[in-house]
Amino acid sequence: MIKELLLSIKQDTSSIHTKTLQKDSFYRSLSDEHSTNAQDYNFDHPDSFNTELLLSCMETLKKGQLANISDYDYMIHKSSGSIRMVNPSEVIILEVIIVLHDSKVGDMMNIKIFVDSNSLLIIIYSR
């Protein structure tokens, strides 16, 4: 959806470099106790995100440096241990509204865009 928005703003988006950061990369690893009952864990609560890690990665990218971002493994409910090197970019898209719960994250953003969509589309895109 965001790429389409950029297209409407600037016709030639081939020169716009974008990176998308997804909420999954910033989930906190669950304890063994919570992992056993993961179906009862609220992954949509602000405490489920490692906001400090997100802020650190965003600061690194804004400085024009590579950021190391881990992948979250839903089978074990922890970081998978694999690390992705993310290049800095002109546009960084952060796909999740709940992280804006912490004002420090919102303050780092130059532009905040809220896309209102029907519930079915939200479920489809979140999987």
ZABAKE-939875 format. One record per residue: residue number from 1; residue in three letters; x, y, z of N, C-alpha, C in turn. Coordinates in nm, 3 decimals, always signed. Atoms other than C-alpha are relative to their C-alpha. Layout:
ZABAKE-939875
R  resi  resn       nu       nv       nw      cau      cav      caw       cu       cv       cw
R   NUM   Ala        X        Y        Z        X        Y        Z        X        Y        Z
...
***
This chain:
ZABAKE-939875
R  resi  resn       nu       nv       nw      cau      cav      caw       cu       cv       cw
R     1   Met   +0.081   -0.119   +0.000   +0.000   +0.000   +0.000   +0.086   +0.127   +0.000
R     2   Ile   -0.085   -0.118   -0.011   +0.279   +0.242   +0.085   +0.069   +0.030   -0.133
R     3   Lys   -0.063   -0.022   +0.131   +0.453   +0.189   -0.251   -0.098   +0.072   -0.093
R     4   Glu   +0.102   -0.066   +0.083   +0.126   +0.287   -0.422   -0.016   +0.146   +0.040
R     5   Leu   +0.008   -0.138   -0.048   +0.111   +0.598   -0.205   +0.118   +0.080   -0.053
R     6   Leu   -0.118   -0.068   +0.053   +0.465   +0.688   -0.306   -0.016   +0.025   -0.150
R     7   Leu   +0.023   -0.017   +0.143   +0.369   +0.632   -0.669   -0.089   +0.120   -0.027
R     8   Ser   +0.090   -0.113   +0.023   +0.089   +0.883   -0.638   +0.067   +0.133   +0.031
R     9   Ile   -0.071   -0.124   -0.036   +0.327   +1.138   -0.483   +0.107   +0.032   -0.103
R    10   Lys   -0.110   -0.019   +0.095   +0.617   +1.088   -0.722   -0.012   -0.106   -0.109
R    11   Gln   +0.022   +0.093   +0.109   +0.567   +0.931   -1.063   +0.116   -0.098   -0.020
R    12   Asp   -0.115   +0.087   +0.022   +0.921   +0.794   -1.096   +0.053   -0.047   +0.134
R    13   Thr   -0.044   +0.051   -0.130   +0.965   +0.584   -0.781   +0.122   -0.090   -0.012
R    14   Ser   -0.117   +0.086   +0.015   +1.252   +0.384   -0.929   +0.123   +0.062   +0.069
R    15   Ser   -0.114   -0.065   -0.065   +1.488   +0.641   -0.777   -0.019   +0.013   +0.151
R    16   Ile   +0.024   -0.004   -0.144   +1.329   +0.616   -0.431   +0.039   -0.135   +0.060
R    17   His   -0.044   +0.123   -0.066   +1.506   +0.361   -0.214   -0.079   -0.015   +0.130
R    18   Thr   +0.081   +0.023   -0.120   +1.276   +0.211   +0.048   +0.043   -0.128   +0.069
R    19   Lys   -0.017   +0.120   -0.081   +1.319   -0.040   +0.327   -0.122   -0.010   +0.089
R    20   Thr   +0.115   +0.022   -0.087   +1.035   -0.192   +0.522   +0.045   -0.080   +0.122
R    21   Leu   -0.026   +0.072   -0.125   +1.076   -0.292   +0.885   -0.134   -0.048   +0.053
R    22   Gln   +0.125   +0.056   -0.049   +0.810   -0.525   +1.019   +0.007   -0.027   +0.149
R    23   Lys   +0.007   +0.015   -0.146   +0.696   -0.561   +1.376   +0.059   -0.132   +0.047
R    24   Asp   -0.046   +0.132   -0.040   +0.794   -0.928   +1.383   +0.146   +0.001   +0.046
R    25   Ser   -0.142   -0.005   -0.033   +1.163   -0.840   +1.400   +0.025   +0.058   +0.139
R    26   Phe   -0.021   -0.068   -0.127   +1.110   -0.653   +1.725   -0.084   -0.057   +0.114
R    27   Tyr   +0.068   +0.067   -0.111   +0.903   -0.898   +1.930   +0.104   -0.040   +0.104
R    28   Arg   -0.084   +0.052   -0.107   +1.053   -0.983   +2.266   -0.010   -0.152   -0.003
R    29   Ser   +0.003   +0.146   -0.013   +1.152   -1.347   +2.306   -0.081   -0.036   +0.123
R    30   Leu   +0.082   +0.044   -0.112   +0.907   -1.530   +2.527   +0.082   -0.089   +0.095
R    31   Ser   -0.061   +0.091   -0.098   +1.017   -1.700   +2.846   -0.053   -0.141   -0.029
R    32   Asp   +0.047   +0.138   +0.021   +0.982   -2.079   +2.852   -0.143   -0.016   +0.049
R    33   Glu   +0.136   +0.008   -0.055   +0.671   -2.038   +3.068   -0.102   +0.060   -0.096
R    34   His   +0.092   -0.063   +0.095   +0.505   -1.795   +2.825   -0.004   -0.075   -0.133
R    35   Ser   -0.006   +0.072   +0.126   +0.620   -1.997   +2.525   -0.090   -0.123   +0.001
R    36   Thr   +0.086   +0.117   -0.014   +0.436   -2.303   +2.654   -0.146   +0.036   -0.021
R    37   Asn   +0.138   -0.047   +0.014   +0.115   -2.098   +2.659   -0.008   +0.118   -0.097
R    38   Ala   -0.009   -0.112   +0.094   +0.189   -1.876   +2.359   -0.135   +0.041   -0.057
R    39   Gln   +0.132   -0.032   +0.054   -0.171   -1.897   +2.238   -0.075   +0.099   +0.091
R    40   Asp   +0.063   -0.092   -0.094   -0.267   -1.697   +2.549   +0.075   +0.132   +0.013
R    41   Tyr   -0.084   -0.119   -0.011   +0.007   -1.436   +2.507   -0.053   +0.109   -0.095
R    42   Asn   +0.052   -0.110   +0.081   -0.102   -1.094   +2.378   +0.114   +0.065   -0.079
R    43   Phe   -0.106   -0.054   +0.085   +0.137   -1.018   +2.091   -0.031   +0.141   -0.049
R    44   Asp   +0.037   -0.135   +0.042   -0.051   -0.694   +2.024   +0.014   +0.103   +0.112
R    45   His   -0.021   -0.092   -0.111   +0.031   -0.542   +2.362   +0.136   +0.069   -0.017
R    46   Pro   -0.129   -0.072   +0.015   +0.306   -0.274   +2.363   +0.118   -0.068   +0.070
R    47   Asp   -0.110   +0.067   -0.072   +0.509   -0.478   +2.614   +0.057   -0.119   -0.077
R    48   Ser   -0.050   +0.114   +0.078   +0.546   -0.757   +2.357   +0.112   +0.041   -0.097
R    49   Phe   -0.102   -0.051   +0.093   +0.779   -0.534   +2.150   +0.123   +0.048   +0.075
R    50   Asn   -0.125   -0.050   -0.054   +1.142   -0.458   +2.218   +0.023   +0.139   -0.061
R    51   Thr   -0.004   -0.137   +0.053   +1.107   -0.084   +2.165   +0.142   +0.055   +0.002
R    52   Glu   -0.139   -0.048   -0.007   +1.466   -0.018   +2.275   +0.080   -0.048   -0.121
R    53   Leu   -0.069   +0.055   +0.118   +1.594   -0.246   +1.997   -0.046   +0.072   -0.126
R    54   Leu   +0.053   -0.073   +0.115   +1.366   -0.077   +1.743   +0.062   +0.138   -0.009
R    55   Leu   -0.059   -0.134   -0.002   +1.492   +0.267   +1.848   +0.147   -0.003   -0.041
R    56   Ser   -0.143   +0.013   +0.033   +1.853   +0.154   +1.825   +0.019   -0.024   -0.150
R    57   Cys   -0.010   +0.029   +0.144   +1.801   +0.011   +1.474   -0.037   +0.122   -0.083
R    58   Met   +0.041   -0.120   +0.073   +1.618   +0.323   +1.358   +0.108   +0.108   +0.006
R    59   Glu   -0.107   -0.099   -0.013   +1.893   +0.550   +1.493   +0.118   -0.035   -0.090
R    60   Thr   -0.111   +0.047   +0.085   +2.157   +0.341   +1.315   -0.031   +0.027   -0.147
R    61   Leu   +0.039   -0.021   +0.139   +1.967   +0.354   +0.985   -0.006   +0.149   -0.035
R    62   Lys   +0.008   -0.145   +0.026   +1.904   +0.730   +1.016   +0.138   +0.063   -0.011
R    63   Lys   -0.139   -0.049   +0.009   +2.281   +0.779   +1.059   +0.066   -0.046   -0.130
R    64   Gly   -0.054   +0.048   +0.127   +2.328   +0.606   +0.722   +0.086   -0.124   +0.015
R    65   Gln   -0.080   +0.120   -0.026   +2.476   +0.289   +0.873   -0.085   -0.126   -0.014
R    66   Leu   +0.069   +0.130   +0.005   +2.390   -0.080   +0.833   -0.054   -0.034   +0.137
R    67   Ala   +0.057   +0.046   -0.126   +2.161   -0.221   +1.101   -0.014   -0.151   -0.005
R    68   Asn   +0.019   +0.144   -0.013   +2.159   -0.580   +1.221   -0.137   -0.024   +0.062
R    69   Ile   +0.135   +0.024   -0.049   +1.801   -0.697   +1.260   -0.025   -0.150   +0.000
R    70   Ser   +0.022   +0.144   -0.012   +1.712   -1.042   +1.386   -0.139   -0.038   -0.049
R    71   Asp   +0.129   +0.055   +0.041   +1.432   -1.260   +1.259   -0.064   -0.070   +0.118
R    72   Tyr   +0.074   +0.064   -0.108   +1.163   -1.381   +1.496   -0.055   -0.132   -0.049
R    73   Asp   +0.047   +0.133   +0.035   +1.077   -1.751   +1.492   -0.128   -0.030   +0.078
R    74   Tyr   +0.129   +0.024   -0.066   +0.709   -1.812   +1.567   -0.014   -0.143   +0.055
R    75   Met   +0.008   +0.138   -0.050   +0.770   -2.183   +1.626   +0.056   -0.009   +0.142
R    76   Ile   -0.061   +0.005   -0.134   +0.992   -2.121   +1.930   -0.030   +0.128   +0.080
R    77   His   +0.038   -0.127   -0.063   +0.862   -1.769   +2.008   +0.120   +0.076   +0.055
R    78   Lys   -0.122   -0.071   -0.037   +1.211   -1.626   +2.021   +0.069   +0.046   -0.128
R    79   Ser   -0.082   -0.037   +0.114   +1.463   -1.460   +1.796   +0.061   -0.128   -0.057
R    80   Ser   -0.050   +0.122   +0.063   +1.575   -1.721   +1.545   +0.151   -0.011   +0.007
R    81   Gly   -0.146   +0.000   -0.003   +1.938   -1.623   +1.584   +0.058   +0.045   -0.134
R    82   Ser   -0.050   -0.049   +0.128   +1.964   -1.532   +1.216   -0.014   +0.152   -0.005
R    83   Ile   -0.006   -0.145   +0.005   +2.056   -1.172   +1.151   -0.003   +0.046   -0.145
R    84   Arg   +0.003   -0.063   +0.133   +1.967   -0.962   +0.846   +0.072   +0.133   +0.009
R    85   Met   -0.064   -0.130   +0.011   +2.187   -0.674   +0.747   -0.094   +0.088   -0.081
R    86   Val   +0.092   -0.090   +0.068   +1.955   -0.386   +0.656   +0.074   +0.128   -0.034
R    87   Asn   -0.066   -0.122   +0.046   +2.095   -0.103   +0.448   -0.083   +0.122   +0.034
R    88   Pro   +0.076   -0.124   -0.018   +2.002   +0.255   +0.525   -0.070   +0.035   -0.131
R    89   Ser   +0.080   -0.032   +0.116   +1.749   +0.403   +0.287   -0.060   +0.139   +0.014
R    90   Glu   +0.064   -0.132   -0.002   +1.583   +0.729   +0.189   -0.134   -0.006   +0.074
R    91   Val   +0.130   +0.016   -0.062   +1.247   +0.596   +0.306   +0.001   -0.131   +0.078
R    92   Ile   +0.012   +0.119   -0.084   +1.204   +0.355   +0.596   -0.146   -0.010   +0.042
R    93   Ile   +0.140   +0.021   -0.032   +0.857   +0.213   +0.633   -0.007   -0.094   +0.119
R    94   Leu   +0.018   +0.081   -0.120   +0.768   +0.082   +0.976   -0.146   -0.044   +0.003
R    95   Glu   +0.136   +0.052   +0.015   +0.465   -0.143   +0.944   -0.057   -0.051   +0.130
R    96   Val   +0.078   +0.038   -0.118   +0.283   -0.144   +1.274   -0.027   +0.125   +0.080
R    97   Ile   +0.036   -0.122   -0.072   +0.097   +0.119   +1.465   +0.030   -0.010   +0.149
R    98   Ile   -0.013   +0.014   -0.145   +0.139   -0.025   +1.815   +0.134   +0.054   +0.051
R    99   Val   -0.129   -0.052   -0.047   +0.505   +0.079   +1.829   -0.005   +0.150   +0.023
R   100   Leu   +0.014   -0.143   -0.024   +0.389   +0.440   +1.820   -0.054   +0.028   +0.140
R   101   His   +0.040   -0.012   -0.140   +0.266   +0.373   +2.174   +0.110   +0.074   +0.078
R   102   Asp   -0.113   -0.068   -0.064   +0.613   +0.491   +2.278   +0.028   +0.127   -0.081
R   103   Ser   -0.016   -0.128   +0.071   +0.645   +0.860   +2.188   +0.139   +0.017   -0.060
R   104   Lys   -0.135   -0.011   +0.056   +1.021   +0.820   +2.129   +0.006   -0.055   -0.143
R   105   Val   +0.004   +0.056   +0.136   +0.944   +0.605   +1.823   -0.068   +0.099   -0.093
R   106   Gly   +0.071   -0.098   +0.081   +0.693   +0.854   +1.689   +0.083   +0.124   -0.026
R   107   Asp   -0.085   -0.118   +0.015   +0.938   +1.139   +1.748   +0.111   -0.021   -0.102
R   108   Met   -0.106   +0.028   +0.099   +1.195   +0.966   +1.523   -0.051   +0.009   -0.144
R   109   Met   +0.058   +0.002   +0.134   +0.955   +0.964   +1.229   -0.012   +0.141   -0.057
R   110   Asn   +0.022   -0.126   +0.069   +0.953   +1.244   +0.975   -0.146   +0.013   -0.040
R   111   Ile   +0.140   +0.003   +0.043   +0.610   +1.141   +0.850   -0.064   -0.124   +0.061
R   112   Lys   +0.077   +0.114   -0.050   +0.349   +0.918   +1.009   -0.128   -0.008   -0.083
R   113   Ile   +0.117   +0.019   +0.084   +0.082   +0.775   +0.784   -0.081   -0.114   +0.060
R   114   Phe   +0.090   +0.103   -0.048   -0.214   +0.584   +0.921   -0.089   -0.042   -0.115
R   115   Val   +0.084   +0.053   +0.107   -0.384   +0.359   +0.669   -0.116   -0.073   +0.065
R   116   Asp   +0.119   +0.063   -0.054   -0.738   +0.275   +0.771   -0.052   -0.101   -0.103
R   117   Ser   +0.042   +0.104   +0.092   -0.854   -0.050   +0.622   -0.103   -0.090   +0.070
R   118   Asn   +0.097   +0.088   -0.065   -1.125   -0.308   +0.679   +0.073   -0.115   +0.070
R   119   Ser   -0.061   +0.101   -0.086   -1.057   -0.585   +0.930   +0.053   -0.120   -0.076
R   120   Leu   -0.043   +0.116   +0.077   -1.029   -0.863   +0.674   +0.135   +0.028   -0.066
R   121   Leu   -0.128   -0.034   +0.062   -0.752   -0.684   +0.485   +0.112   +0.008   +0.103
R   122   Ile   -0.100   -0.010   -0.105   -0.568   -0.614   +0.808   +0.048   -0.140   +0.039
R   123   Ile   -0.036   +0.137   -0.036   -0.576   -0.984   +0.899   +0.083   -0.064   -0.111
R   124   Ile   -0.072   +0.059   +0.113   -0.460   -1.087   +0.551   +0.142   +0.055   -0.007
R   125   Tyr   -0.132   -0.061   +0.011   -0.169   -0.839   +0.546   +0.087   -0.026   +0.121
R   126   Ser   -0.080   +0.022   -0.120   -0.060   -0.922   +0.901   +0.054   -0.141   +0.006
R   127   Arg   -0.048   +0.140   -0.001   +0.005   -1.287   +0.817   +0.116   -0.020   -0.089
***
